[in-house]
C-alpha cells in the first residue's frame, strides 16, 4: 500500500477545463432536443432524471468518501481522480506501475487525499493481493471505477494464460468487483465500468464458447477489443439486474467516454514495436480528439446519485464521439440477457467461484 498523500490545497475548477477545451459551461447546461439514440427504461429512473443535460456542480463535495479508480495514473482515470480530489474525496489510484502512480498522485491538487496501490489486472493472483490490501485498509467504498484498459496490439497472454485484452478489460475487473464486494455491499456503493461504443460491434452471443472468449483463434486484436467493451456493458447490465433482484444497495453504471486523446492506441503501438506510428498517433490524438478531462466528464456523471442505476452514460454528438454526457441507449449486442448470462457463467468458471450476487 502506497503512502497516503494529502495534496496541497487547491480547487478543481471544471468550468476552466471546459473553457480551455472549447466547450462552455452553457453548452453543458442548455436544453437540447432528445437524443437520436433510443434508451431502454433503467432502474431508478423518474420523470426528473437528468436525460439530456448535466451540470458537474450536481456531483457536489465528496468529503470523507473513498473511491477506487483502476488505471488512474494517466488519461481519463487521472482526470477523474483530479476532479474527485478537488471535491475533497480520498482517491485510491490502483495502477500497474506504482512509481508512475505516485508521480501522478503528486500532481493532484485539492483538499482531498490519495493512496496508491499496485494492481495488475492481467494477473488474477495479483488482483487478489491488491484486494486484500484494500479490504484490510477501508471499511466501505463510495464507488469502484473500473477504468483501466488496453487495446489491440499483438497476441499476448495473461499470467493465467488468457488473451490479455479480455483478461485486463473484463476478467480482472470482474475479479476485483467480486473480491471487494464486502466494501461495496455494506453501503450504497456504485460500480462503474468504462465501456465504449466499439462494443456495439462485439460478437459475444449466448453460444460463445470459453475458447472464443478467452483464447480466440484466429486472433483479431481489434475484434477482441470490441468484445471486451461489449463484455463491460453486458456485465454492468447483468450486475445491476442481479443487485436489484437481490435488494442489494449496490448499483452499476456503464460509461462510453467518447473520443478522448488518452494515448491508449499509442501504448499498444509501442508494445508492438511501432514507435514511429505511436508518435504519430499521439500527435493526431492531441489535435483531433478532445482532452482526457472531457472524456472523464461521463465518468463523473456516472457516479452522481441522480444518474439512474443501470444507465449507459456518454456523449451523443458526432456519432457519440463528442458532447456533454447524456443517457444513451444500450446497444442491442449488450442488451440480450442470454448473452449476459453466458458471459457471467464463463467469468465464474475463470474465477473458480460464484460471483457474490
C-alpha positions as CSV (number, residue, x, y, z in Angstrom):
1,X,0.0,0.0,0.0
2,X,1.5,3.3,-1.0
3,X,1.8,6.1,1.4
4,X,-1.3,8.2,1.8
5,X,-0.9,11.6,0.3
6,X,-2.7,14.8,1.0
7,X,-2.0,17.2,-1.8
8,X,-1.6,21.0,-1.4
9,X,-4.8,22.9,-1.1
10,X,-6.4,24.0,-4.3
11,X,-9.7,24.0,-6.2
12,X,-10.7,21.8,-9.1
13,X,-12.5,24.2,-11.5
14,X,-14.3,22.1,-14.1
15,X,-15.5,25.3,-15.8
16,X,-12.0,26.4,-16.6
17,X,-11.2,23.0,-18.1
18,X,-14.3,23.1,-20.3
19,X,-13.3,26.6,-21.4
20,X,-9.8,25.6,-22.4
21,X,-11.3,22.7,-24.4
22,X,-13.6,24.9,-26.3
23,X,-16.9,23.9,-24.6
24,X,-18.6,26.5,-22.4
25,X,-20.5,25.8,-19.3
26,X,-23.6,27.0,-21.1
27,X,-23.1,24.1,-23.5
28,X,-23.4,21.6,-20.7
29,X,-26.5,23.2,-19.2
30,X,-28.7,24.3,-22.1
31,X,-31.6,22.1,-23.0
32,X,-31.3,20.1,-26.2
33,X,-33.5,18.1,-28.5
34,X,-33.9,14.5,-27.5
35,X,-31.0,12.1,-28.3
36,X,-31.5,10.1,-31.5
37,X,-30.3,7.0,-29.6
38,X,-33.3,5.4,-28.0
39,X,-32.9,4.2,-24.4
40,X,-34.5,1.4,-22.6
41,X,-36.0,2.2,-19.2
42,X,-33.5,1.8,-16.4
43,X,-33.8,1.0,-12.7
44,X,-34.5,4.1,-10.6
45,X,-35.4,6.4,-13.5
46,X,-38.1,9.1,-12.9
47,X,-39.5,11.9,-14.9
48,X,-37.0,14.2,-13.1
49,X,-34.0,12.0,-14.2
50,X,-31.3,14.1,-15.9
51,X,-31.8,12.9,-19.5
52,X,-30.0,15.5,-21.7
53,X,-28.2,18.0,-19.6
54,X,-26.0,17.7,-16.5
55,X,-24.1,20.3,-14.5
56,X,-20.9,18.9,-12.8
57,X,-21.8,21.0,-9.8
58,X,-24.6,18.5,-9.2
59,X,-22.0,16.0,-8.0
60,X,-21.1,18.3,-5.1
61,X,-18.4,17.8,-2.5
62,X,-17.2,14.3,-1.8
63,X,-15.5,14.8,1.6
64,X,-14.9,11.6,3.7
65,X,-15.9,9.4,0.7
66,X,-13.4,6.8,-0.8
67,X,-13.2,6.0,-4.5
68,X,-11.0,3.3,-6.1
69,X,-10.1,4.0,-9.7
70,X,-8.2,1.5,-11.8
71,X,-5.7,2.8,-14.3
72,X,-5.7,6.2,-12.6
73,X,-2.1,7.3,-13.4
74,X,-3.0,8.7,-16.8
75,X,-5.8,9.7,-19.2
76,X,-9.4,9.6,-18.1
77,X,-8.6,7.8,-14.9
78,X,-6.2,10.5,-13.8
79,X,-8.6,13.3,-14.7
80,X,-11.4,11.6,-12.8
81,X,-9.1,11.3,-9.8
82,X,-8.1,15.0,-10.2
83,X,-11.7,16.1,-10.1
84,X,-12.6,14.0,-7.1
85,X,-9.6,15.1,-5.1
86,X,-10.7,18.6,-5.8
87,X,-14.1,17.8,-4.2
88,X,-12.4,16.5,-1.0
89,X,-12.6,12.8,-1.7
90,X,-10.0,10.2,-0.8
91,X,-9.0,8.5,-4.1
92,X,-7.1,5.2,-4.4
93,X,-5.1,5.0,-7.6
94,X,-4.9,1.3,-8.4
95,X,-2.2,1.1,-11.0
96,X,0.2,-1.4,-12.6
97,X,3.3,0.8,-12.1
98,X,3.3,2.3,-8.6
99,X,6.2,4.7,-9.4
100,X,4.0,6.3,-12.1
101,X,1.1,6.2,-9.8
102,X,3.0,8.1,-7.1
103,X,4.1,10.7,-9.6
104,X,0.5,11.1,-10.8
105,X,-0.8,11.4,-7.2
106,X,1.8,14.2,-6.5
107,X,0.2,16.3,-9.3
108,X,-3.3,16.1,-7.9
109,X,-4.0,19.4,-6.0
110,X,-7.1,19.8,-3.8
111,X,-8.5,19.3,-0.3
112,X,-8.8,15.5,-0.8
113,X,-6.2,12.8,-0.4
114,X,-4.8,9.9,-2.3
115,X,-3.3,6.5,-1.9
116,X,-1.5,4.3,-4.5
117,X,-1.8,0.5,-4.7
118,X,-0.3,-1.9,-7.2
119,X,-2.9,-3.6,-9.4
120,X,-2.1,-5.8,-12.5
121,X,-5.5,-6.7,-13.9
122,X,-3.9,-9.3,-16.2
123,X,-2.8,-11.4,-13.1
124,X,-5.7,-12.7,-11.1
125,X,-3.3,-13.6,-8.2
126,X,-2.1,-10.0,-8.0
127,X,-5.8,-8.8,-8.2
128,X,-6.4,-10.9,-5.1
129,X,-3.4,-9.5,-3.3
130,X,-4.4,-5.9,-4.1
131,X,-8.0,-6.6,-3.0
132,X,-6.7,-7.9,0.4
133,X,-4.8,-4.7,0.9
134,X,-7.9,-2.7,0.2
135,X,-10.1,-4.9,2.4
136,X,-7.6,-4.5,5.3
137,X,-7.5,-0.7,4.9
138,X,-11.0,0.5,4.1
139,X,-14.5,-0.1,5.6
140,X,-16.5,0.9,2.6
141,X,-16.3,2.5,-0.9
142,X,-18.4,5.2,-2.4
143,X,-17.6,3.8,-5.9
144,X,-15.3,1.4,-7.7
145,X,-14.5,2.9,-11.1
146,X,-13.2,0.2,-13.4
147,X,-11.4,2.4,-15.8
148,X,-8.2,0.6,-16.8
149,X,-8.0,-1.0,-20.2
150,X,-5.7,-2.0,-23.1
151,X,-6.5,-2.0,-26.8
152,X,-5.2,-4.0,-29.8
153,X,-1.6,-5.0,-30.4
154,X,-0.1,-8.4,-30.9
155,X,-1.4,-11.5,-29.2
156,X,-0.3,-11.6,-25.6
157,X,-1.4,-13.8,-22.7
158,X,-2.2,-13.0,-19.1
159,X,-0.5,-14.7,-16.2
160,X,-3.2,-17.3,-16.2
161,X,-2.9,-18.0,-20.0
162,X,-5.9,-16.0,-21.2
163,X,-5.8,-13.4,-24.0
164,X,-4.5,-10.3,-22.4
165,X,-7.1,-7.7,-23.6
166,X,-10.0,-9.8,-22.2
167,X,-8.1,-10.6,-19.1
168,X,-7.4,-6.9,-18.4
169,X,-10.5,-5.2,-19.6
170,X,-13.1,-7.7,-18.3
171,X,-11.8,-10.7,-16.2
172,X,-9.5,-8.6,-13.9
173,X,-12.2,-6.1,-13.2
174,X,-14.8,-8.9,-12.5
175,X,-12.4,-10.4,-10.1
176,X,-11.8,-7.1,-8.4
177,X,-15.5,-6.4,-8.0
178,X,-16.1,-9.9,-6.5
179,X,-13.2,-9.5,-4.1
180,X,-14.2,-6.0,-2.9
181,X,-17.9,-6.9,-2.5
182,X,-17.8,-6.6,1.3
183,X,-16.8,-2.9,0.8
184,X,-19.5,-2.4,-1.8
185,X,-22.5,-4.3,-0.4
186,X,-22.2,-2.7,3.0
187,X,-23.3,0.7,1.7
188,X,-25.0,2.2,-1.3
189,X,-21.9,1.9,-3.5
190,X,-21.7,2.3,-7.2
191,X,-19.7,0.2,-9.7
192,X,-18.7,2.0,-12.8
193,X,-17.4,0.1,-15.9
194,X,-15.8,2.1,-18.6
195,X,-17.0,0.5,-21.9
196,X,-17.1,2.0,-25.4
197,X,-19.5,2.3,-28.3
198,X,-17.0,0.0,-30.1
199,X,-18.8,-2.7,-28.1
200,X,-21.7,-2.5,-30.4
201,X,-19.5,-4.4,-32.9
202,X,-18.8,-7.1,-30.3
203,X,-19.6,-10.7,-31.3
204,X,-20.3,-12.3,-28.0
205,X,-23.6,-14.3,-28.0
206,X,-25.4,-17.0,-25.9
207,X,-23.4,-19.6,-27.9
208,X,-19.9,-18.1,-27.2
209,X,-17.5,-20.8,-26.0
210,X,-14.8,-20.4,-23.4
211,X,-12.2,-20.7,-26.1
212,X,-13.8,-18.0,-28.2
213,X,-13.9,-15.6,-25.2
214,X,-10.6,-16.4,-23.6
215,X,-8.3,-17.6,-26.3
216,X,-9.8,-16.8,-29.7
217,X,-8.2,-18.5,-32.7
218,X,-7.6,-16.9,-35.2
219,X,-6.7,-13.8,-33.2
220,X,-8.0,-10.4,-34.4
221,X,-6.8,-7.8,-31.9
222,X,-9.4,-5.2,-33.0
223,X,-12.3,-7.6,-32.7
224,X,-11.2,-8.8,-29.3
225,X,-11.1,-5.2,-28.1
226,X,-14.7,-4.8,-29.3
227,X,-15.7,-8.0,-27.5
228,X,-14.1,-6.7,-24.3
229,X,-16.1,-3.5,-24.5
230,X,-19.3,-5.4,-25.2
231,X,-18.4,-7.6,-22.1
232,X,-18.0,-4.5,-20.0
233,X,-21.5,-3.2,-20.8
234,X,-23.1,-6.7,-20.6
235,X,-21.5,-7.2,-17.2
236,X,-22.7,-3.8,-15.9
237,X,-26.2,-4.5,-17.0
238,X,-26.3,-8.0,-15.5
239,X,-24.7,-6.9,-12.3
240,X,-27.3,-4.1,-11.9
241,X,-30.1,-6.5,-12.6
242,X,-28.9,-9.0,-10.1
243,X,-28.4,-6.4,-7.4
244,X,-32.0,-5.1,-7.9
245,X,-33.3,-8.7,-7.8
246,X,-31.4,-9.3,-4.5
247,X,-32.3,-6.0,-3.0
248,X,-28.7,-5.1,-2.7
249,X,-27.9,-1.4,-2.3
250,X,-25.1,-1.7,-4.9
251,X,-25.8,-0.1,-8.3
252,X,-24.0,-0.4,-11.6
253,X,-23.5,2.1,-14.4
254,X,-21.5,1.8,-17.7
255,X,-19.7,4.6,-19.5
256,X,-18.7,5.5,-23.0
257,X,-16.1,8.3,-22.8
258,X,-16.3,9.3,-26.4
259,X,-13.2,10.2,-28.5
260,X,-10.6,11.3,-26.0
261,X,-6.9,11.6,-26.5
262,X,-5.8,9.0,-23.9
263,X,-2.8,7.6,-25.8
264,X,-4.4,4.1,-25.5
265,X,-3.6,3.3,-29.1
266,X,-0.1,4.8,-28.9
267,X,0.8,2.5,-26.0
268,X,-0.4,-0.6,-27.9
269,X,1.6,0.5,-31.0
270,X,4.7,0.9,-28.8
271,X,4.2,-2.6,-27.4
272,X,4.1,-3.9,-31.0
273,X,7.4,-2.2,-31.8
274,X,5.7,0.5,-34.0
275,X,7.4,3.5,-32.4
276,X,7.0,5.9,-35.3
277,X,3.3,5.1,-35.6
278,X,3.0,5.6,-31.9
279,X,4.4,9.1,-32.1
280,X,2.1,10.0,-35.0
281,X,-0.9,8.6,-33.0
282,X,0.0,10.9,-30.1
283,X,0.1,14.0,-32.3
284,X,-3.1,13.1,-34.1
285,X,-4.9,12.4,-30.7
286,X,-3.8,15.8,-29.4
287,X,-5.0,17.7,-32.4
288,X,-8.2,15.9,-33.3
289,X,-9.6,14.3,-30.1
290,X,-10.9,16.0,-27.0
291,X,-8.9,16.1,-23.8
292,X,-9.0,13.3,-21.2
293,X,-10.6,15.9,-18.8
294,X,-13.6,16.0,-21.1
295,X,-13.5,12.2,-21.5
296,X,-13.8,12.0,-17.7
297,X,-17.0,14.0,-17.8
298,X,-19.1,10.9,-18.5
299,X,-17.4,9.0,-15.6
300,X,-18.2,11.9,-13.2
301,X,-21.8,11.9,-14.2
302,X,-22.0,8.1,-13.7
303,X,-21.2,8.5,-10.0
304,X,-23.8,11.2,-9.5
305,X,-26.6,9.5,-7.4
306,X,-29.1,11.3,-9.7
307,X,-27.9,9.2,-12.6
308,X,-30.2,6.1,-12.7
309,X,-28.7,2.8,-11.9
310,X,-28.3,0.6,-15.0
311,X,-27.7,3.6,-17.2
312,X,-25.2,3.9,-20.0
313,X,-23.6,7.4,-20.0
314,X,-21.8,9.1,-22.8
315,X,-21.8,11.8,-25.5
316,X,-24.2,11.8,-28.3
317,X,-22.8,14.3,-30.8
318,X,-20.8,13.4,-33.9
319,X,-21.6,9.7,-33.7
320,X,-21.3,9.6,-29.9
321,X,-17.8,10.9,-30.1
322,X,-18.2,14.4,-28.5
323,X,-20.5,16.5,-26.4
324,X,-21.7,16.5,-22.8
325,X,-22.6,13.2,-21.1
326,X,-26.2,12.0,-21.7
327,X,-28.1,8.8,-21.1
328,X,-27.5,6.5,-24.1
329,X,-29.5,3.6,-25.4
330,X,-27.8,0.3,-24.5
331,X,-26.9,-1.1,-28.0
332,X,-28.5,-4.4,-29.0
333,X,-25.4,-6.6,-28.7
334,X,-25.3,-5.7,-24.9
335,X,-29.0,-6.0,-24.3
336,X,-29.5,-9.7,-24.6
337,X,-30.0,-11.4,-21.2
338,X,-28.9,-14.8,-22.5
339,X,-25.6,-13.4,-23.7
340,X,-25.1,-11.7,-20.4
341,X,-25.8,-15.0,-18.6
342,X,-23.3,-16.8,-20.7
343,X,-20.6,-14.2,-20.0
344,X,-21.4,-14.4,-16.3
345,X,-21.1,-18.2,-16.4
346,X,-17.7,-18.2,-18.2
347,X,-16.5,-15.5,-15.8
348,X,-17.4,-17.6,-12.8
349,X,-15.6,-20.6,-14.4
350,X,-12.4,-18.5,-14.7
351,X,-12.6,-17.1,-11.2
352,X,-13.3,-20.7,-9.9
353,X,-16.1,-19.4,-7.6
354,X,-19.6,-17.9,-7.9
355,X,-19.8,-14.2,-8.2
356,X,-21.2,-12.7,-4.9
357,X,-24.6,-11.6,-6.2
